Amino acid sequence: MVDTLQATSIEQKTDHRETSDVYRGELFRRGRYRVATCRDGMQWLFQRQRFQFTAGGAAWDTLGYCVTRKALIGLHQAYKAPQHEKLQALPKRFKREVV
């Protein structure tokens, strides 16, 4: 039973849609807010969770796109969002993934 739960959790975090509650690019969340990496690996997303409906589950709206930690902190302050302790651990500038 434990293996099934672990497999389900891993499988759920593979959704490529940025609005998904189980988006694979999510870095961390606190309350109704989260920080994720955009699907193209170019910037951070600052998102707020929509109210959850039983049929479709929760979805996320992007409130801003940032390439600097300072701008990301500014968005948290502008929306009065609680700051996750991992926010300060992010690099000063987003490092784009080169493939």
C-alpha positions in Angstrom: 0.0 0.0 0.0 2.8 2.4 0.8 4.4 1.8 -2.6 1.2 2.7 -4.3 0.8 5.9 -2.4 4.4 6.9 -3.3 4.0 6.0 -6.9 0.8 8.1 -7.1 2.5 11.1 -5.5 5.4 10.9 -8.0 3.0 10.5 -10.9 0.8 13.5 -9.9 3.8 15.9 -10.0 4.4 15.3 -13.7 1.6 17.6 -15.0 3.1 20.1 -17.5 0.3 22.6 -17.2 1.3 25.7 -15.2 -2.3 26.1 -13.9 -2.4 22.5 -12.5 -2.5 21.8 -8.8 0.2 19.2 -9.4 2.4 21.1 -11.8 5.8 19.6 -12.0 7.6 23.0 -11.9 6.3 23.9 -8.5 9.1 24.9 -6.1 7.2 25.7 -2.9 3.8 26.9 -1.7 2.5 28.6 1.4 -1.3 29.0 1.8 -3.0 29.9 -1.4 0.3 31.1 -3.0 3.1 29.3 -4.7 6.3 29.8 -6.7 7.1 27.7 -9.7 9.4 27.6 -12.7 7.8 28.3 -16.0 7.5 25.4 -18.3 10.1 26.8 -20.7 12.7 27.2 -17.8 13.0 31.0 -18.4 11.6 32.6 -15.2 9.7 32.1 -11.9 6.0 32.2 -11.7 4.2 33.7 -8.7 0.7 32.1 -8.5 -2.5 32.2 -6.4 -4.8 29.2 -6.0 -8.3 29.6 -7.2 -11.1 28.4 -5.0 -11.4 24.6 -5.2 -14.4 23.0 -6.8 -15.2 19.4 -6.1 -15.4 18.4 -9.8 -12.2 19.9 -11.3 -10.0 20.4 -8.3 -7.9 23.5 -7.6 -6.3 25.6 -10.3 -3.7 28.4 -10.2 -3.6 31.8 -11.7 -0.3 33.5 -12.5 0.0 36.9 -10.8 3.5 37.7 -12.1 6.6 36.5 -13.9 10.0 37.3 -12.4 13.7 36.8 -13.2 15.0 38.3 -10.0 14.4 37.3 -6.4 13.8 41.0 -5.5 10.9 41.2 -7.9 9.5 38.0 -6.6 9.6 39.3 -3.0 8.0 42.5 -4.2 5.1 40.5 -5.6 4.7 38.7 -2.3 4.5 42.0 -0.6 2.1 43.6 -3.1 -0.3 40.7 -2.7 0.3 40.4 1.1 1.2 36.8 0.5 3.0 34.9 3.3 6.7 34.4 2.4 8.1 30.8 2.4 11.5 30.4 4.0 12.8 29.0 0.7 12.2 32.3 -1.0 15.4 33.8 0.5 17.3 30.7 -0.6 16.6 31.3 -4.3 19.5 32.8 -6.4 19.4 36.6 -7.0 18.7 36.0 -10.6 16.9 33.2 -12.3 19.3 30.9 -14.1 17.9 29.8 -17.4 18.2 26.1 -18.2 20.3 25.7 -21.4 19.7 22.5 -23.3 
